[in-house]
Amino acid sequence: MARTDTVITFDPDTYEEKVQIIQNDINPSDIRLLRLEQTWYWDERRARLAIGLDSVGLLKDVLDEDGNLKFSIPLVYWRVKR
């Protein structure tokens, strides 16, 4: 669950381009929520309400500089085969 990004910056004074490789590691303790996407439907054959799982997503908390929760972002979604 780690990813590597390439960041290219440009210095307007010297016209020099700078390339940096940044390693973004994910701390497992940052993942506190799962998002489940479901489809609810009426099953005519059984005459009852049924639920089908469509996908599962891991959500990571994004904190501000004071450590307060700003929002949660999805890291990955897994689609469930039916």
N, C-alpha and C positions, 0 to 999 in steps of 0.2 A: 504494500500500500504506500510505497514511496514513489515519488516522481522527480524527474530531473527536468528543469526548465532552462532555456537559453534566453538570456536577456541582453539585448543590444542597446547601448546608450550612445548618444552623439553629443560631443562637446561643441557648442556653437562658436567658441572662441578659437579653438585650434583645429576645428573640422576633423577631429580624431574620433574614430569609431572604436568603442570598447565592448568586447564580448565577454559576458560572465556566465558561468555555469552555476546554477543554484540548485541545491538538493533540498527538496521539500519533504521532510519526513512527517509521517502522521503518527501521533501519539494515540494508542488505543484507548486511553482514558478520555480523549476528546469526543469519542463516539458514544453518545448517550441515548440516542433515539433510533428507532427503526420506523420507516414509513411503509405501510402496507397499502397497496392499491388493489381494490376489490371491485368486482362487478356483482351486484345483487340482481337476481332474476327470479321469476316465478317458474317453478318446475311443474309443468302440467302433468307429467307422468306420476309424480309423487304427491301432487297437490299441496305443495308447501314452498315457502321461500327458501332459496338456495343462494350460497355465496361462492364465487369463484375468485381465487387469488390470481391477480394479474402480474404484479411485480413487488419486489422487496427492495427498499433503499436504505443505505446507511446515511445518517445525518451527522454532520460535525458542527459543533458549536463554534461560533466566531465571537470573540470577546473584544471589548474595547481596552484602552490602555489602563483602566482602573480594574479590570477583571470582571466587568459586568457583561452579561449576555446581550449581544446586539441582535443576532439572528442565527439561524441554522442553515447550512447549505448541504445539498446532497453530494456525497462523494461518488457513489456508484449505485446503479439500479440493476437488478437482475430480473429479467422477464421470466415468468414461469410458463413452461410449456403445458398446454392442455390437450 
